[in-house]
């Protein structure tokens, strides 16, 4: 069948923040992003301040409002800082909007044209789970920095910020309420033409105390992957329930970013103050027996806390940050794929036990 929604790539991810200026410094110093663009009062934007951060193919936009009653301020009041928009570059933003809406998507922004001296973009958007949206960005007639309204901000960037080796967005995970996973799986299938890559139930993702279920949805090319999680009944409160309690609705739980050298990247991030989940040292005792021979030194992986898993196509290395805000909601995954197309099923138990230890410290387990 012809792909009715050909998505070129993830164009950017926009975070709504209480103070985007300060948050942008955290992502620059902590994760090695470069400040490349800015929109705000100095650019005649009296609605919000936005900072464009880039590393590899990753683009983050951090935005704050000047008005305490604006949708941005209401979003931050309800959720804390979090992902508002996962935007996709498309060939035709109007057609993307039309195709998704006629299949059941709720409109958020009808196709609009934004112009400056470098040409124009067309933007449209639809609603997804919670207060999250997907924008469609058509930029074939635009040669500017990012989108109209942004100016080059490289001269405003702090000196000495170095790249940490992050290269692209591998996937984004959405958390939804109990009983709603299949609804949103169906939404991505019918409305956006995604297909199911993998499925995990509470037998795959569980510990003595908590469990969850997950289905991995991907677009027709497999470039864009969105796992959808929902809690499963357990003895105690799962990480999904904790997220929903603090975020106050479904939303993006974490963003996974790729690197080609995870040992170097993670070591660098740790030196900058980024905190990671840890697993017991016993995890590494049987690692080679479980996943076979790998290129990396097991001792170095143990010292860094990196997890390893294998599938029929190869293996992957991954590690997860602790929540990057005071509310235990948003966190990041750093992942290096060496052929593997899966998501680390063999690491689920160790990972979730690590999350439970953090929940216990917070008193939310």
N, C-alpha and C positions, 0 to 999 in steps of 0.2 A: 504494500500500500504506500502511496505517496505520503511523505511526511508533511502534515498540514501546519506544523509549527517548527520549522528548521531553526534551531538555536545555534548560533555560531560559537558562543562562549559565554562565560560569566563576565559581564561587562564591569560590574562593581558590586560591592556590598556596602550598604549605607547603615550606619549605626546612629541611633538617636542618643544623645548624651546630655547630661546635666551641664557639663562644661567641656565643650569640644576642644577648646584650646589646650586645656590641661591634659585631656585624654590623648590628644594627638602627640604630646610630648612623651607620654608613656609608651605608645606604640613605636615612636621613633627610637627612644633610648632603649626600651626593653626588647623590642622585636626587630629593630634594624630597618624599619620603614623609612623612606625618604619623603619629606614634605615637598610636593611638586605643584600643588594648586590650592587656591583659596578663593572663597566667595563670601562676601559680608558687606558691612556698611561702607567700606572703602570702594567696593565695586557697585555701589548703589543697590545692594540687596538688603533691604531693611526688615526682612522676614526671619532670616536665619544666617548663622555663620557656619560655613562648611570648610573642612580641611581635607584635601585629597592626598592620600598616602599611597605610595607604590613600592613594590619590591617584586622583582621577577615579573610575572604576568598578573600578580595580585594587585587589585585596586580596592582600597577601603576609603569610604567617605564618612567622616565624623561630623555630625551636625548638631547644633544647639539653637534654640529659639531666643529671640529678643523679647518675646511676649509671653508672660506667664500663663495666658489662657489659650495659647495656640495648640494645635494638635500635637506638635513636638513636645511641648511642656506637659500636656496631659499624658502622652505616651510615657515620658520619663517618670512622671508622678506615679503612674500605675505600675510600670514594669521595672523601673530603674533603667540604667543604660542597657541597650540591647539592639539586636538586628531588626531594622524596620523594612528594608528593601533588599531583596536579592534580584539584581537587574541583569537581563540577558541582552546581548547584542543580537539583532536580527536584521534581515535584509529589508523587511517591510513591517514597520511598527503598526500601521493601520490594519493591515491584513492579519497580523498576529493577534491584535485586539479583537477583531471581528471573528476570527476562527475560534478563539477561546471562549468568548462571550456567548456565541451561538451554541456552544456545547455545554453551557451551564456556569461559566465563571461569572462572578459578580464584578462589574466594572469598578475601577477606582479612579483612573484618569483616562478620559477619552483622548484619542490621538491629538497631540498638540505640537506645534512647530516652535522651536526656539532658535533665534538667529543672532549672529553678530558678524563682524567683518570677515570671519573665517568660513562663513557658510551657515548651514543650519542642521539641526538634528530634529527628528520626530520621536516623541516619547508617548507611550501609553502604558497603562498598568491595570492589573487585576488583583483582587483580594485572594489570600490563601488562608491558612490556619491562623487563628488568633487575630492579631493586628498586623501580621506580616503581609507584605505585598510582593508581587513580581512585576517589575517594569520591563518594557520592551523598548530598546534603544536602537534607532536607525541612524547610523552616523556616516553613511556612504557619501553624503554631500557636505561633510564637515572636515576641515583640516586643522582645527584649533587644538589647543592643549588637551581639553577634556570635553566639556560641554559649554555652551554660551553662558556667560556670567562668571566664569572662573578665570583668574589671572595666574600667571606663573608665580610661584611662591618659593622657588629654589633659593633665592637670595635670603629668604627669611628662615631657612632651615638652620638648625644648630650645626656648628662645625664638629667634625669628628665622628659623625654617625656612620657606622659601617654596616654593610649588608651582612645578614646572618645566614644566607643561603636558602631562604624561603623562595619557592619558585612558582607555585600555582595553587589554586584551590582544588583539592582532591574531591571533597564532598562536604555537604552541610547536613546536619541532623536536626530534624524537627521533632519536638515532643508534643504529643496530643493527649487528651483525656482518655481515661479507660473507656473502651468500647468505640472509640472514634478512629482508630488506625485504618480499618478497612474503608471507612468513608473517605479518608484523604488519599488512600491508595487508589480508590476508584476515581477520585477527582483528578489526580495526576494522569491516570490512564485515559479517561474519557475527555477531559478538558484540554490536556496538554500533550497527549500522545505518548506518554512515558510507558515503559514496560517494567515488569518486576524482574530484578536481577537475582536477588537472594531473599530468603525469609528465615527468621529466627523466632522460635517460640520460647516459652518459659522454661523448657527443658534445656535449651541451649544457653540462655542468659539468666542464670539464677545462682543464688547462694543459699546458705541456711536460712537467711532472713528475708531476702527480697528477690524480685524477679521482674522482668519486662519482656515485651515482645516487639519485634522490629521487622519491617519489610523495606528492602532497598529498591527505590524506584530510580530509573535512569531514562534519559531521553534517547531518541532513535540512534544517535551516534555513540552513545555510551560516555560522552565527554562530561555530562552533567549528571551527578548522582545525588539523590536526596533520600537517605534513610528516614523512615517515619517510625517513631517509638511510641508505645503506650505502656502504662504500668500493667503488671499482672499481680493477682492476689498473692500476698506473702505475709510472713509473721510481723514484719515491721515496714516502715515507710520507705519506699524505693526512691532512688535518685530522681526518677521521673516525677513522682508525687512531690518530692521536695522542690524540684524546679517549678512545677505548676503552682505550688503554694506561694513561692516567692515572686515568680514572674506574673502571677495573677491571670494567666491565660496560656494557651499553647504558644509556642514560639521556637526560634532557632536555639538549640541547646549548645551545639558546638560547631566550629568550622575547622576542617582538617586541611592543613597546608603541607605541600610536598617539599622535600629537599632531596638533593642527590648525595648528601653526606650527613646523615643524621647525627653521628657522633660529634662532628665538629659543630653543627648547628646547635644541638642541645647543650653542649658544653659552653658555647658562647652565650646562649640565652640564660643559662644558670648564672654565669658571671655577671649578667646585667640585672639579676634579681627576679627573673621569671621563676615561679615556683611550680614544681611538677609533683604529680602523684608518685608514690613509691610502692613497690611490691616487696614481699619478704625475700631474703636472700635465697631461700629454698627454691624459689621459682627457677633459678639458674642451674640447680643441681642436675635436673633431668632434661635441660633444654636441648642438648645435642641429640639425646635419645628420642626426643619428641619431634624435632624439626629437621634433623640431619645436619650435614655439613653446610656451613655458611662461610662467607668471606671474612666476617668480622671476628675480632677477638672477644670471646665470651666474657673475659675478665673486664674488658673495657665496657661492654654492654651492662654488666652487673654494676660497675662503678657509676655509670650514667643513669641506670634505671630503665633502659630501653627494652621493650618487649618484642618478641619475634614470633611469627606464625608462618605456616606454609600451606599452600594449596597446590592443585595439580599444575599450575602455571609457573610456580616459583615461590618466593617468600617475600615477606614484608617486615619492616621494622617500624615500631610506633611507640609514642609516648604521649601522655595527656597532661596538660597544665591543670593546676588547681583553678577554681573560678577566679577570673581576673577582676572581679568587683566584690564589694562587700556582701551584696546579695549573692547567695550560692546559685547562680544561674549560668551565665555564659562562660565557656572555657574553650580552649583550643587543643587540637591534636596536631602533632608533628609526625609525618609519615614518609617513609622511603620505600618505594616499591621496587623489588627486584624480580619482576615478572608476575607476582601475585596480583590477582584481581579482586580478592576477597577483602574482608574487613577485620581479620584477627579473631576469628571465632575461638581459637585455642587459648586466647588471652582473656576471654570474657570473665571467667571466674576470678582470676587473680586481680583483674582490673576492678571488678565490682566489689570485691572484698576491700580493696584499697579505698574506693569511694565510700564504702560503709564506715571505714575507720574515720574518715574525715567528717561524715555525717554525725558519728557518735561524739566527736569533739565539739561539733556545733550544737549538739543536743536535738538534732532533727531526725534521727534514725527511727 
